[in-house]
């Protein structure tokens, strides 16, 4: 297949994100994606074999874009930390930026809502996408973010700011602690309560890894 011009590729990725997030994989159509992208169906079929191929490209592209924004948050909040006294407040500020008031990831990141809808679609269609596509999606997005958070934690451990034997495991534990919420999924939580849950999750993490 010939190579897409960057502008058309971006248009198809944006249109595909909009349609898959709105309609889901099963109901989405190439015609709808073409309309949302401002290109012809012929252009899409010229560069993608079928709808699953478009979906695979969209989820990898979206994951990469969101990961860049998440890594920027990590860099802004956590890279400047130099002393043990700064750790807890930096982690708390990062988590408050990383999560919204409902405990959903990617607070304030462009197209975060659409991306979360895509994550649901990936889980639903995992059996049809194949392990290679799932692995590429993971490495483009969540895997990169986890690796960056692990790198920060490993650096803090080397500097003696925290006691961490396995930085990747610590990154997973941190993510679970700060995203914990009371009640069933999608329950309303006030801004104050959300901040309190984050603060307590961070405090548990820090206490568990104190030197």
VEXDREN-2710 file (C-alpha; in Angstrom, 1 decimal):
% VEXDREN-2710
k/r/px/py/pz
1/UNK/0.0/0.0/0.0
2/UNK/1.2/3.5/-0.8
3/UNK/2.1/5.9/2.0
4/UNK/-0.5/8.3/3.3
5/UNK/0.4/12.0/3.4
6/UNK/0.7/13.2/7.0
7/UNK/-2.3/15.5/6.9
8/UNK/-4.6/12.7/5.6
9/UNK/-3.2/10.2/8.0
10/UNK/-4.0/12.6/10.9
11/UNK/-7.4/13.2/9.5
12/UNK/-8.2/9.5/9.3
13/UNK/-6.9/8.9/12.8
14/UNK/-9.0/11.8/14.2
15/UNK/-12.1/10.7/12.3
16/UNK/-11.6/7.0/13.3
17/UNK/-11.2/8.0/17.0
18/UNK/-14.4/10.0/16.9
19/UNK/-16.4/7.2/15.2
20/UNK/-15.1/4.3/17.1
21/UNK/-15.4/6.1/20.4
22/UNK/-19.0/7.1/19.6
23/UNK/-20.3/4.0/17.8
24/UNK/-18.1/1.2/19.0
25/UNK/-16.2/-1.1/16.8
26/UNK/-19.2/-3.3/15.7
27/UNK/-21.4/-0.4/14.6
28/UNK/-18.7/1.9/13.2
29/UNK/-18.5/1.9/9.4
30/UNK/-15.8/2.9/6.9
31/UNK/-18.3/5.4/5.4
32/UNK/-18.8/7.1/8.7
33/UNK/-15.1/7.2/9.3
34/UNK/-14.5/8.7/5.8
35/UNK/-17.2/11.4/6.5
36/UNK/-15.7/12.3/9.9
37/UNK/-12.2/12.4/8.4
38/UNK/-13.1/14.5/5.4
39/UNK/-11.7/11.9/3.0
40/UNK/-13.2/9.4/0.5
41/UNK/-13.8/5.8/1.4
42/UNK/-11.6/5.0/-1.6
43/UNK/-8.7/6.8/0.2
44/UNK/-9.2/4.7/3.3
45/UNK/-9.4/1.4/1.5
46/UNK/-6.3/2.4/-0.5
47/UNK/-4.2/2.5/2.7
48/UNK/-6.1/0.1/5.0
49/UNK/-7.2/-3.4/4.2
50/UNK/-10.4/-3.3/6.2
51/UNK/-12.1/-1.8/9.3
52/UNK/-10.0/-3.9/11.8
53/UNK/-6.9/-2.4/10.2
54/UNK/-8.2/1.1/10.6
55/UNK/-9.1/0.3/14.2
56/UNK/-5.7/-1.1/15.0
57/UNK/-4.0/2.1/13.6
58/UNK/-6.4/4.4/15.5
59/UNK/-5.9/2.7/18.9
60/UNK/-2.1/2.7/18.5
61/UNK/-2.1/6.4/17.4
62/UNK/-4.4/7.5/20.2
63/UNK/-2.4/5.5/22.8
64/UNK/0.8/7.2/21.7
65/UNK/-0.7/10.7/21.8
66/UNK/-2.1/10.2/25.3
67/UNK/1.1/8.6/26.5
68/UNK/3.0/11.7/25.4
69/UNK/0.7/13.9/27.5
70/UNK/1.0/11.5/30.5
71/UNK/4.8/11.4/30.3
72/UNK/4.8/15.2/30.2
73/UNK/2.9/15.2/33.5
74/UNK/5.4/12.8/35.0
75/UNK/8.2/15.0/33.9
76/UNK/6.6/18.2/35.2
77/UNK/5.7/16.9/38.6
78/UNK/8.2/14.2/39.4
79/UNK/11.5/14.8/37.6
80/UNK/12.4/17.9/39.7
81/UNK/12.2/16.0/43.0
82/UNK/15.6/15.9/44.7
83/UNK/14.8/15.3/48.4
84/UNK/12.8/12.8/50.4
85/UNK/10.7/15.6/51.8
86/UNK/9.5/16.5/48.3
87/UNK/8.3/13.0/47.3
88/UNK/4.9/12.9/48.8
89/UNK/3.7/16.3/47.7
90/UNK/5.0/15.8/44.2
91/UNK/3.2/12.4/43.9
92/UNK/0.0/14.0/45.2
93/UNK/0.2/16.8/42.7
94/UNK/0.9/14.4/39.9
95/UNK/-2.0/12.1/40.8
96/UNK/-4.4/15.1/41.0
97/UNK/-3.4/16.0/37.4
98/UNK/-3.4/12.5/36.2
99/UNK/-6.9/11.5/37.5
100/UNK/-10.2/13.3/37.3
101/UNK/-12.8/13.6/40.0
102/UNK/-14.3/10.3/39.1
103/UNK/-11.0/8.5/39.3
104/UNK/-10.6/8.2/35.6
105/UNK/-7.2/8.4/34.0
106/UNK/-5.9/11.3/31.9
107/UNK/-7.7/14.2/33.5
108/UNK/-7.5/17.3/31.4
109/UNK/-5.7/15.6/28.5
110/UNK/-7.2/16.3/25.0
111/UNK/-9.5/13.5/23.7
112/UNK/-9.1/11.6/27.0
113/UNK/-12.9/10.7/27.1
114/UNK/-12.7/9.3/23.6
115/UNK/-9.5/7.4/24.4
116/UNK/-11.1/5.8/27.5
117/UNK/-14.0/4.7/25.2
118/UNK/-11.4/3.2/22.9
119/UNK/-9.9/1.3/25.8
120/UNK/-13.2/-0.3/26.4
121/UNK/-13.4/-1.3/22.7
122/UNK/-9.9/-2.8/22.8
123/UNK/-10.9/-5.0/25.7
124/UNK/-14.1/-6.0/24.0
125/UNK/-12.4/-6.8/20.7
126/UNK/-9.1/-8.2/22.1
127/UNK/-9.8/-11.7/20.8
128/UNK/-10.3/-10.4/17.2
129/UNK/-7.4/-7.9/17.2
130/UNK/-4.6/-10.4/17.7
131/UNK/-1.7/-10.4/20.2
132/UNK/0.6/-8.4/17.9
133/UNK/-1.9/-5.5/17.7
134/UNK/-2.6/-5.6/21.5
135/UNK/1.1/-5.6/22.2
136/UNK/1.7/-2.6/19.9
137/UNK/-1.1/-0.7/21.5
138/UNK/0.2/-1.4/25.0
139/UNK/3.8/-0.5/24.1
140/UNK/2.6/2.8/22.4
141/UNK/0.6/3.8/25.4
142/UNK/0.3/2.4/28.9
143/UNK/3.5/0.5/28.7
144/UNK/5.5/3.6/27.9
145/UNK/3.8/5.5/30.8
146/UNK/4.5/2.6/33.2
147/UNK/8.2/2.5/32.0
148/UNK/8.6/6.2/32.6
149/UNK/7.1/6.1/36.1
150/UNK/9.3/3.0/36.8
151/UNK/12.3/5.0/35.7
152/UNK/11.5/7.8/38.1
153/UNK/11.0/5.4/41.0
154/UNK/14.2/3.6/40.2
155/UNK/16.0/6.9/40.2
156/UNK/14.5/7.8/43.6
157/UNK/15.5/4.5/45.0
158/UNK/19.1/4.9/43.8
159/UNK/19.2/8.4/45.4
160/UNK/17.9/7.0/48.6
161/UNK/14.6/8.9/48.5
162/UNK/12.5/5.7/48.7
163/UNK/13.2/2.0/49.3
164/UNK/12.1/0.2/46.1
165/UNK/13.2/-3.2/45.2
166/UNK/11.1/-3.5/42.0
167/UNK/10.4/-0.2/40.3
168/UNK/7.8/-1.5/37.8
169/UNK/5.9/-3.3/40.6
170/UNK/6.0/0.0/42.6
171/UNK/4.6/1.9/39.6
172/UNK/1.6/-0.5/39.4
173/UNK/1.0/-0.3/43.1
174/UNK/1.1/3.5/43.0
175/UNK/-1.4/3.6/40.2
176/UNK/-3.8/1.3/42.0
177/UNK/-3.6/3.2/45.3
178/UNK/-4.3/6.6/43.9
179/UNK/-7.1/5.4/41.6
180/UNK/-9.0/3.6/44.4
181/UNK/-12.5/4.9/45.0
182/UNK/-15.4/4.1/47.4
183/UNK/-18.6/2.5/46.2
184/UNK/-19.4/1.0/42.8
185/UNK/-17.9/2.1/39.5
186/UNK/-19.0/5.5/38.2
187/UNK/-20.3/6.6/41.7
188/UNK/-20.3/10.4/42.1
189/UNK/-17.4/11.6/44.2
190/UNK/-16.8/15.2/45.2
191/UNK/-13.6/17.0/44.4
192/UNK/-12.7/17.2/48.1
193/UNK/-13.3/13.5/48.6
194/UNK/-11.4/12.6/45.5
195/UNK/-8.4/14.7/46.7
196/UNK/-8.6/12.9/50.1
197/UNK/-8.5/9.5/48.5
198/UNK/-5.5/10.5/46.4
199/UNK/-3.7/11.9/49.4
200/UNK/-4.3/8.8/51.5
201/UNK/-3.2/6.5/48.6
202/UNK/0.0/8.5/48.2
203/UNK/0.6/8.4/51.9
204/UNK/0.2/4.7/52.0
205/UNK/2.6/4.3/49.1
206/UNK/5.3/6.6/50.6
207/UNK/5.0/4.9/54.0
208/UNK/5.4/1.5/52.4
209/UNK/8.6/2.6/50.7
210/UNK/10.3/4.8/53.2
211/UNK/14.1/4.2/53.4
END
